[in-house]
Amino acid sequence: MFKSNPDFMRMAPTPERVLAVCRLVAQKPISETDLRDAMSLLNADVDIQPITESVNVALSELDLIKNQNGLLTLAVDESIISSPTEFRRYVSARVFQKKDTTFYLFTRWIIAQNERLFSLTNWESMAKTCAQEQAELKALNENAVLGWRFWAAFLGLGYLSGTMIIPNMKLRLEDVIKTEFAKKFKCNEAIRATDFIAWLSGKLPEVDMTGKLPLALSAALRTLHELHIIELATWQDGEKIMLYFVDGEPINDFTHITVKEA
Amino acid sequence: MSWKQYSSAMERYAIKTDDMATEDAYFMATHMPFAQLEVYRGGKTTATPKVMSEAEVFDNLVYNPDNEHRLIIVRGDNGTGKSHLIRYLKAKLEHSPATVYNPANEQLIFLRRLNNSVRGVFSQLLEQKVIKDNDVAEKLKKFVESSDAKSESAFKIEILHSYAAAVENDESEEVYKRAFHLNIASFLSDSRVKEHMMREGGAISRCYTVITAPSDQVLKDNTIFSADDFNVRKLLKEVHRQGDPRAQDCADTLLGDDDEVAKLVNYLNKFTRDVVQRCADISSESTKSVFVELRKDLKRQGKNLTLFIEDFTGFTGIDSELITVLSTEHGGDYADLCRVTAIIGITNDYYDQFRDNFTDRVTHQISVTYNSFSTEEFLVQMSARYLNAIYCDPDTLRDWNKNGAVLEDLPISKFAPPCKWETTTIEGKEVTLYPFNKNAIMSLYEHLPVKSPRRFLKDVIRAQLKEFFDGKEYGDDWHFPLNQANIQMSNDPHSSTIDRLESFSVAERNRLKSVLAIWGDGSATYAKADDGVETIGGLSKEFLNDIALSEFAGIGSGAKVPEKKPEQKPVDKEPDNKPKPVDGATKDYLKYKEDITAWFVKNESLKYDADYRNWLRTLFRGDAKQCGAVNWQDIGVPAYIADERLADLAAYYIDDQSQPANAEKAIVFMDRSAESRDALFALNELRYAKGWDFEGAAYYQQRLITWLERRKDEVIEKVIASKIDNQLPVLEWCIALQYLKACILGHKIDMSSPVTILESLMKDIKRNDKINRETREWNDLIQFTQNKEADFFNAFNMLKRSAATTMGAIHFSAEGTIKSCYRTNELISAVEHLMESEWDIEKALPEAIPAKHLLYNPATLLKSLYTSVKKAMAAEITQVDEVLKKVEGYVGDINKDNLISTLSAIQDLFSVFAQNGILGANDLRTKYEKAPVEVATEILEHTEKLISAKNASAVMQLKIYSDNSLNKVSDFLRDLQVIAQKAETEGTKATNAIANISGVSNMAELSDAAKESMKELHGLLKNAEVYDDATN
């Protein structure tokens, strides 16, 4: 899922499965064979391949587990796998920094499509269109996108709806704000939008923030604002950051942002 | 002029309640030329008309230089403007130059609607000094005055008496027998009945009105009496009790009989004409003669007659006579009559009721139809003229009228709107439409329930202007514009944004939306043109400021200029406007939209909530193949649990849905709010477009996601019936059930490790009929598992499916064979915890367990199972004690040596049996053929197991006893019992045999060996405990 391009981005290693592998390994160091047996409970009907693939993701792509003398052990602090939220935050802090993965490249492309995404009404057309337009992703196929979508939804890039993803990075953005914001800024204080975006662009490398903010990020900001998790404001004389224009939305730009204390 | 003055000009002059009361100056200033009038020759309605303009109608029909006899009917439905046309034609004639209208040789009479009573007609004729003949004039004068002189009550009594007299004198028996006529007359004369008839709004008052007073009520027919006059129970009962016998009889007939009442009403109404004429003291002959005299008189004067009757329908009592006079052509036999051009307004309904011979008398028909006034051009012009008349100084208009009311010279007001505004032209001169614009005019017209110029004038122009002027004058509490038809903005996202403006009151939001919907382009888009002019929804901001909506800044910075929507004006519609057929999907879309809007705006119940709840279900749960917006399995909620908990539509509840349901039990609750409305709109759009590829999708997604996110945490907690980080130990409960069931049914569990335990338990555990249990209670346990098979199955199913991972749509977790790997870590944790608790988690079960709850059902089952297990183990222990005691009876202390000794003795016994040819118990013999030490070890193991469990917990006992050691030991006991029995039997036989031997003569012949054997046997048996026992 997170291999360097080209990567087939298989569907089977879903977040649930990868986490289950890590948690099993955390209980006791275990060989891969035993792990397979355990996760299938020796049931002949259970497909083994997804287990193998999930192990690979945890081991080689996310560095969550390691192989020590033939036994798989946890390679990270147990707190990382203590909840889906912690797990998610660990993964999202890493995978978008690796800019040569198919996952990253495709994510970036999707986010840049903005409303055009809606006309690509299913995963196949998304894959085909991207493959045609992005030279480095020419090998992309429908299966890869089908695999991508589970992690995309999990990491908070959007919400699955039919054969489409609604671009709204509320969860992703919220994760970044909750884990990183306080390291640089103060809560309950109005921060200049330009400063915020400059900082954010380092945390969300998959989003191009050089011009108007794309729809996925704009939608996230709007949602967080409506939920009173942040407050967007436009002050006179402030330098505006433009959101992606959505007809009917009252906020289409902001000069300052306040993050409310949790 | 001030706003107050404009308002006053409108109410007093320009748009009066009855527009025929408008004074001439305003009438002429606001008159709209009729562009398309249909003119028919003759009186039939089936001929093909010729279309003429108003000017052409005047030139060809009103202007009559050849003195043709003309009876022209002006037809049209109420409010279409026929009265207006007639009045205008009369005014035009009056204002015409002498070559067209010369009062010296043309008598012009105009009978208005206002005085359509009989008295009124003659009063007008007198007023207009038409009647030259003194005798006739006197007669009319006398009648008019006498009507004045008589008091109202006296007149009414006369009317009532006239009816009574008419009935009494009625000789025909068509309706009632003559005798009954007298009853009716008596009834009508009853004082109580009189009082009722003469009440305000009663029959007699109505008749009085017809005869005397000015009335703006047009009577369609002669319905003076109505059911209300007789259908009064109290009245009829009083008459029944206290009236004279004839009146009583009549009252009795009417009491409670609607048919009889109707019959009487129809009967009495037939006399109206006669009564009116009698009371008016004008016979039909006199009416006729007045008009004949008039024509003769005019002829004598060398004059012709042009008679305008604005509304003929009101001439009750004299209508047919009047028509007869007017339709009599001059010349020939009637050379003494002047030429008459009669122009008479009649409603279509009334005309249709005419007798055929009337229609034969009509020379022309002018039909004022829908076509004439529904176009944008007409309505805008009309609005402009009225506005101009209102904004003009009254004196200026009157002067203009006095000077001939020439249209080209129409004064134009100096009213200046606060900003550049739409105008139109009247006779080439620019006239403002402020505060209306073309959009507003057309939209408001289109939404009128009845579309006619009159209704447009009253309900659009006047109603809106009143609010506008009030607002301008008083500055506060604005109601302009009114929006009775609830016209909505076409741009839903903008409309919803306005709904969410907290700084505006609800009333202001509605006003704003109305203006944008009706006046504007349906949106609230802010834009600034190059010349600096700011608009919102296409409307000048100055206009909004002018109507106290200055606080609204519009939506958007105008960065994206919305495409101009194609204009949707009803240009020259067909008279019967058939709606375009819409497909089913669109119908549904619109019906849902309407339903949701009514739910939010008008607080009505949702009609189609089942559909909306289904949409919500898809949102949260996905469908059979696709994921929903919540990725349950990745956030720590097993897919199976989410799927099951969200499967039933009853889990979704929308405030004020029509389907009755318990809102408390809902997992997803949707309140009635703007946000929820928007979410439903979003789902409706999604459904209609079958995806997100539609205009406004980004907006709707925003609304939907915000709605979802605000409620997601709560929904998750309801799905799992707990907090996300402290979920119910469902897996543990299910594993415990499997474990207990396995123990009960004697199924082997590999207890080496949690994984091996799981491997043993994650299987279908079936009853093994080969296992026999010793206690009734254990068998009851087995029966329990059979009786609760479905519950056990559900728990096991839940265990497997919710522990399995799921890829994609959560519904996959519920279907088919499980092919997906497990979250074994969770299962292991559960097993470890169970092991620590020694598989007895009864105390850890919740105290109050909700019934019939997917997540709690395993706990419910577990609770009753633990109780049964504990009971069964108590019985088992008792049985164990009993069995062991009995075994001890045979063996002594149960230890290895004693067991070996006993088993050896048994073997020896069987040898003896064999040697002595004693048959039977072969199976036992075979059974105990094994080396005694082996069997002893086995039995000892079992007994030690039984003993070891005695102080264990019930659940541990269950496990220990699961492999049925008790049965093994009990079998051993049973075997001992059988062997002992056999030994006893054979022993007795042997003893007897020995005893008998001594009595036999050839005793010496018995071999020593045999004797020895018997002795041995006897000794053996005597020594053996078995024997002792047997003898005991």
Interface residues (C-beta under 8 A of the other chain):
Chain A: M11 A12 T14 P15 E16 R17 A20 R23 L24 A26 Q27 D37 A38 M39 S40 L41 L42 N43 D45 V46 D47 I48 P50 I51 S54 S83 P84 E115 F118 S119 T121 F150 A153 F154 Y159 L160 S161 G162 T163 M164 I166 P167 N168 K170 L215 A219 R222 T223 E226 L227 M242 Y244 F245 V246 D247 G248 E249 P250 N252 D253
Chain B: N491 D492 P493 H494 S496 T497 R500 S523 T525 I555 G556 S557 A559 K560 P562 L619 G622 Q626 C627 G628 A629 N631 Q633 D634 I635 G636 L686 G691 W692 D693 F694 G696 A697 A698 Y699 Q701 Q702 L704 I705 T706 L708 E709 R710 D725 V755 L758 E759 M762 T805 T806 M807 G808 T817 I818 K819 S820 C821 Y822 R823 T824 N825 E826 L827 I828 S829
